[in-house]
Amino acid sequence: MAKPPTDITSVRSPHSFKVTLTRLRTQIESKGLKLFAEIDHHAGAVKAGLLMHEATVLIFGNAKAGTPLMVLNPLVALDLPLKVLVWVDTDAKVWVSYNAIDYFAGRFGLSPGSLKSISGVSKLVEAALS
């Protein structure tokens, strides 16, 4: 895997692609978050006659967590709801990647304390992979 930018957190999954995706969906639902969309990039590539490894983005969140951040800076809406990418690299390893919370602070000029409402994404991923 190419070294990811520091504003992206990538965690290797001990599970298969499908199991990782299912476990993440389950965690999202169990936390009372709304799964807004699921984008299967692999399926899109296949429909276009192209090849690529499995890659699916889950878009999720809730208004109580995101709205206060968008009130502080409306441009935060460009990166909310939260997104988690489940993908397979060229060595057939499964990864889960998401924007690092510090990324939001730097990109949008927010204090780390204001990001508490969305900082649980790392724990959500950790729980799904354990």
C-alpha positions as CSV (number, residue, x, y, z in Angstrom):
1,M,0.0,0.0,0.0
2,A,1.3,3.5,-0.8
3,K,1.8,5.6,2.3
4,P,-1.5,7.4,2.9
5,P,-1.6,11.1,3.7
6,T,-1.4,11.9,7.4
7,D,-4.9,13.4,7.3
8,I,-6.3,9.9,6.5
9,T,-6.4,7.1,9.1
10,S,-6.1,3.6,7.6
11,V,-6.5,0.5,9.7
12,R,-5.9,-3.0,8.4
13,S,-8.8,-5.3,8.9
14,P,-8.3,-8.9,10.1
15,H,-11.6,-9.8,8.3
16,S,-12.6,-10.3,4.7
17,F,-13.9,-7.4,2.7
18,K,-17.5,-8.5,3.0
19,V,-17.3,-9.3,6.7
20,T,-15.6,-5.9,7.4
21,L,-18.3,-4.1,5.5
22,T,-21.1,-6.0,7.4
23,R,-19.4,-5.4,10.8
24,L,-19.1,-1.7,10.0
25,R,-22.8,-1.4,9.0
26,T,-23.7,-3.2,12.2
27,Q,-21.6,-0.8,14.3
28,I,-23.2,2.2,12.6
29,E,-26.7,1.0,13.3
30,S,-25.9,-0.1,16.9
31,K,-24.7,3.5,17.7
32,G,-28.0,4.9,16.4
33,L,-26.3,6.5,13.4
34,K,-28.0,6.8,10.1
35,L,-26.4,5.1,7.1
36,F,-27.2,7.7,4.4
37,A,-25.5,5.9,1.5
38,E,-23.3,3.1,0.4
39,I,-21.2,3.6,-2.7
40,D,-19.8,0.4,-4.3
41,H,-17.0,1.7,-6.5
42,H,-16.0,-1.8,-7.6
43,A,-19.5,-2.4,-9.0
44,G,-19.4,0.9,-10.8
45,A,-16.1,0.0,-12.4
46,V,-17.4,-3.4,-13.5
47,K,-20.5,-1.7,-15.1
48,A,-18.1,0.6,-17.0
49,G,-16.1,-2.4,-18.2
50,L,-13.1,-1.5,-15.9
51,L,-11.2,-3.5,-13.3
52,M,-10.5,-2.5,-9.8
53,H,-10.3,-4.1,-6.4
54,E,-13.3,-4.0,-4.0
55,A,-13.9,-0.5,-2.6
56,T,-17.1,0.7,-0.9
57,V,-17.7,4.0,0.9
58,L,-20.2,4.1,3.8
59,I,-21.6,7.6,4.5
60,F,-23.2,8.0,7.9
61,G,-23.8,10.3,10.8
62,N,-26.5,12.2,12.7
63,A,-27.7,15.7,12.8
64,K,-27.0,16.2,16.5
65,A,-23.3,15.5,16.0
66,G,-22.8,17.3,12.6
67,T,-25.0,20.3,12.8
68,P,-23.1,22.2,15.5
69,L,-19.9,21.8,13.5
70,M,-21.6,23.2,10.4
71,V,-22.9,26.1,12.4
72,L,-19.3,26.9,13.4
73,N,-18.2,26.7,9.8
74,P,-20.7,25.9,7.0
75,L,-17.9,24.5,4.9
76,V,-17.7,21.5,7.2
77,A,-20.7,20.3,5.2
78,L,-18.3,19.4,2.4
79,D,-16.9,16.6,4.6
80,L,-20.0,15.6,6.6
81,P,-21.7,13.2,6.9
82,L,-18.7,11.1,7.9
83,K,-17.3,8.6,5.4
84,V,-15.5,5.3,5.9
85,L,-13.9,3.5,2.9
86,V,-13.5,-0.2,3.0
87,W,-11.0,-1.3,0.3
88,V,-8.7,-4.0,-0.8
89,D,-5.1,-3.3,-1.8
90,T,-3.0,-5.0,-4.5
91,D,-1.8,-7.5,-1.9
92,A,-5.4,-8.5,-1.2
93,K,-5.3,-6.9,2.3
94,V,-8.5,-5.3,3.5
95,W,-8.3,-1.7,4.9
96,V,-10.7,0.7,6.5
97,S,-9.8,4.4,5.9
98,Y,-11.4,7.6,7.1
99,N,-10.5,11.3,7.6
100,A,-8.5,11.8,10.7
101,I,-10.3,14.0,13.3
102,D,-7.3,16.4,13.3
103,Y,-8.0,16.9,9.6
104,F,-11.3,18.6,10.4
105,A,-9.6,20.9,12.9
106,G,-6.9,22.0,10.5
107,R,-9.0,22.2,7.4
108,F,-11.9,24.1,8.9
109,G,-10.2,26.0,11.8
110,L,-12.1,24.2,14.5
111,S,-10.9,23.6,18.0
112,P,-10.2,20.0,18.9
113,G,-12.8,20.3,21.7
114,S,-15.5,21.1,19.1
115,L,-14.9,17.9,17.3
116,K,-15.8,15.7,20.2
117,S,-19.2,14.9,18.6
118,I,-17.5,13.2,15.6
119,S,-14.4,11.8,17.3
120,G,-16.0,8.4,17.9
121,V,-15.4,7.2,14.3
122,S,-12.1,5.6,15.4
123,K,-13.8,3.7,18.2
124,L,-16.6,2.6,15.8
125,V,-14.0,1.3,13.3
126,E,-12.0,-0.4,16.1
127,A,-15.1,-2.1,17.4
128,A,-16.0,-3.3,13.9
129,L,-12.6,-4.8,13.4
130,S,-12.2,-6.5,16.8
